[in-house]
Amino acid sequence: MKKIKNISHKDEYPQLRLHPTLGEWVVIAPRRSLRHAAGSFPVKPPRVRAPQNTCPFEDLRASGNAAPYFWFPSGAPLSRWTVQVLENKYPALSQTQARYRRQEPPFTVVGGNGFHDIIIARDHDKNFPRLSVRSATDILRACGRRYCDMARTRGIAYVSIFHNWGPTAGATVYHPHYQIIGLPVVPTDVARSLVASRAYYRKRGECIHCAYIADAKKSGDRVVYEDASMIAFTPFASRHPFEVVLFPKKHEPYFEAMDEAAYARSARALRAVLGRIAHSLNDPDYNFFIHTAPVAGKRAHGHYHWHIEIVPHTHVDAGFELGTGIEINSVSPQDAARRIRGRHAHRL
């Protein structure tokens, strides 16, 4: 059988790639981008700034929110807060819900006992790439601290940390905020990734994500950011156009185990990557989420490697994607990285 070379922006033929940890097929079909004028994507309408005087996050107590768990700067009066952590006013899960698990063939039901918190930055307009390094670091520190609080609670199996920026990414409030949900189950995507990571480690004696990093560094054409401790690149089997993953170079299973310096390094890298995405793609809506090892069975997950996934919203899933679970990506990972790097290419 003839070996097919890796796809590039010049290839005319599509290629199916199997995501190595999720076990999902992805179609890389760059020529589909030609459906749009000059091979570009539809122009996003200008971002609409919500009025500050009606924002529910400007005066949290007046908006009926609960008292914060904690805030930064630590030790400062609450009136001087720059980052505040509190329970979501409209939680998806609740600590008042009873814990139970029932089998009702063919169904399984688990009580919605858990946490749903929000982390709010003070400035009404500054999303993550526009924050100061100090404030960005405090956001990640707050995520780690609250993660540890949730992890000590009986019944919590996994803690999901994520950020929605813009209405097409699911943000219902303009003011930048970040969310943490403590779940009584391990999410399916995470569970599949853990199984693949464990299997790869047992077979090859190394972390599958460390292998990702080594491959990205070797090829070079998918890297969008790199410094002494962090690296970001477009995945080989990118499920979405301009999808980026950000890893610490040092193998570490647990995001929440970082020290102050590591949080600062991660914050600088995440700010830089999101800034390049905003500049190169005309400030798209996006989600980012942190994948870390589960709460339960800490000693069993040393093979895992925590990371942040960033998904800009430049397309909409249609019938094929929804009907098959196979994503069609019309931008090759190499082309996506080239565009995101832009004028920053010389810094890598």
Backbone hydrogen bonds, N-H to C=O, Kabsch-Sander energy under -0.5 kcal/mol:
donor,donor_aa,acceptor,acceptor_aa,energy
5,K,3,K,-0.5
11,D,8,S,-1.4
15,Q,28,I,-1.9
17,R,26,V,-3.0
19,H,17,R,-0.6
19,H,24,E,-3.3
23,G,19,H,-2.0
26,V,17,R,-2.3
27,V,327,E,-3.1
28,I,15,Q,-3.2
28,I,26,V,-0.6
29,A,27,V,-0.8
29,A,329,N,-2.8
32,R,29,A,-1.8
33,S,30,P,-1.8
34,L,31,R,-1.6
35,R,32,R,-1.6
36,H,33,S,-1.7
39,G,36,H,-2.1
40,S,37,A,-2.3
49,R,47,R,-0.6
50,A,48,V,-0.5
54,T,51,P,-0.6
55,C,52,Q,-1.1
58,E,55,C,-1.4
59,D,55,C,-0.6
63,S,59,D,-1.4
64,G,61,R,-1.8
65,N,60,L,-2.2
69,Y,85,V,-2.8
70,F,85,V,-1.0
72,F,83,V,-2.7
76,A,73,P,-1.7
80,R,77,P,-2.2
81,W,78,L,-1.8
82,T,72,F,-3.3
83,V,72,F,-1.7
84,Q,120,I,-2.2
85,V,70,F,-2.3
86,L,118,I,-2.2
88,N,116,H,-2.8
94,S,112,G,-2.0
97,Q,94,S,-1.0
102,R,109,V,-3.2
104,E,102,R,-0.6
104,E,107,F,-3.3
107,F,104,E,-3.0
109,V,102,R,-2.9
111,G,100,Y,-2.6
113,N,111,G,-1.8
114,G,94,S,-0.7
114,G,112,G,-0.5
115,F,182,G,-1.5
117,D,180,I,-3.0
118,I,86,L,-2.9
119,I,178,Y,-3.2
120,I,84,Q,-2.7
121,A,176,P,-1.1
122,R,82,T,-2.4
127,N,125,D,-1.0
130,R,127,N,-2.0
131,L,127,N,-0.6
131,L,128,F,-1.4
136,A,132,S,-2.8
137,T,133,V,-2.6
138,D,134,R,-2.2
139,I,135,S,-1.9
140,L,136,A,-1.8
141,R,137,T,-2.8
142,A,138,D,-2.6
143,C,139,I,-2.0
144,G,140,L,-2.4
145,R,141,R,-2.8
146,R,142,A,-2.6
147,Y,143,C,-2.3
148,C,144,G,-2.1
149,D,145,R,-1.7
150,M,146,R,-2.5
151,A,147,Y,-2.7
152,R,148,C,-1.0
152,R,149,D,-0.6
153,T,150,M,-2.0
156,I,153,T,-1.6
157,A,155,G,-0.6
157,A,183,L,-3.1
158,Y,183,L,-1.6
160,S,158,Y,-0.5
160,S,181,I,-3.0
161,I,290,I,-0.7
162,F,179,Q,-2.4
163,H,288,F,-2.5
165,W,163,H,-0.5
165,W,286,Y,-2.9
166,G,164,N,-0.6
169,A,166,G,-1.2
170,G,167,P,-1.4
171,A,166,G,-2.1
172,T,170,G,-0.6
178,Y,119,I,-2.6
179,Q,162,F,-2.9
180,I,117,D,-2.1
181,I,160,S,-2.6
182,G,115,F,-1.2
183,L,158,Y,-3.4
183,L,181,I,-0.6
191,A,187,P,-2.7
192,R,188,T,-2.6
193,S,189,D,-2.1
194,L,190,V,-2.4
195,V,191,A,-2.2
196,A,192,R,-2.3
197,S,193,S,-2.5
198,R,194,L,-2.6
199,A,195,V,-2.4
200,Y,196,A,-2.4
201,Y,197,S,-2.1
202,R,198,R,-2.4
203,K,199,A,-1.9
204,R,200,Y,-2.9
205,G,201,Y,-2.4
211,A,207,C,-1.6
212,Y,208,I,-1.6
213,I,209,H,-2.3
214,A,210,C,-2.4
215,D,211,A,-2.3
216,A,212,Y,-2.7
217,K,213,I,-2.6
218,K,214,A,-2.1
219,S,215,D,-2.5
220,G,216,A,-2.7
223,V,220,G,-0.8
224,V,232,A,-2.6
225,Y,232,A,-1.6
227,D,230,M,-2.5
231,I,247,F,-2.3
232,A,225,Y,-2.8
233,F,245,V,-2.1
234,T,222,R,-2.2
238,S,235,P,-1.1
243,E,240,H,-1.8
244,V,310,I,-2.3
245,V,233,F,-2.7
246,L,308,I,-2.9
247,F,231,I,-3.0
249,K,229,S,-3.2
250,K,229,S,-0.5
255,F,253,P,-0.6
257,A,254,Y,-1.3
258,M,255,F,-1.5
263,Y,259,D,-2.2
264,A,260,E,-2.0
265,R,261,A,-2.2
266,S,262,A,-2.5
267,A,263,Y,-2.5
268,R,264,A,-2.4
269,A,265,R,-2.0
270,L,266,S,-2.6
271,R,267,A,-2.5
272,A,268,R,-2.2
273,V,269,A,-2.5
274,L,270,L,-2.5
275,G,271,R,-2.3
276,R,272,A,-2.1
277,I,273,V,-2.2
278,A,274,L,-2.5
279,H,275,G,-2.3
280,S,276,R,-2.5
281,L,277,I,-2.1
283,D,278,A,-3.1
286,Y,165,W,-1.9
287,N,311,V,-1.7
288,F,163,H,-1.8
289,F,309,E,-2.1
290,I,161,I,-2.5
291,H,289,F,-0.5
291,H,307,H,-3.0
292,T,290,I,-0.6
293,A,253,P,-1.8
295,V,157,A,-1.7
296,A,157,A,-0.9
300,A,297,G,-1.9
301,H,298,K,-1.5
302,G,299,R,-0.5
304,Y,301,H,-1.7
306,W,252,E,-2.4
307,H,291,H,-2.0
308,I,246,L,-2.5
309,E,289,F,-2.6
310,I,244,V,-3.1
311,V,287,N,-3.0
313,H,285,D,-3.1
314,T,312,P,-1.0
322,L,318,A,-2.6
323,G,319,G,-2.5
324,T,320,F,-1.9
325,G,321,E,-2.2
326,I,320,F,-0.5
327,E,25,W,-0.9
327,E,325,G,-0.6
329,N,27,V,-3.5
329,N,327,E,-0.6
330,S,328,I,-0.6
336,A,332,S,-2.7
337,A,333,P,-2.3
338,R,334,Q,-2.3
339,R,335,D,-2.3
340,I,336,A,-2.4
341,R,337,A,-2.9
342,G,338,R,-2.0
344,H,341,R,-3.3
345,A,342,G,-1.4
347,R,344,H,-2.1
348,L,345,A,-1.4
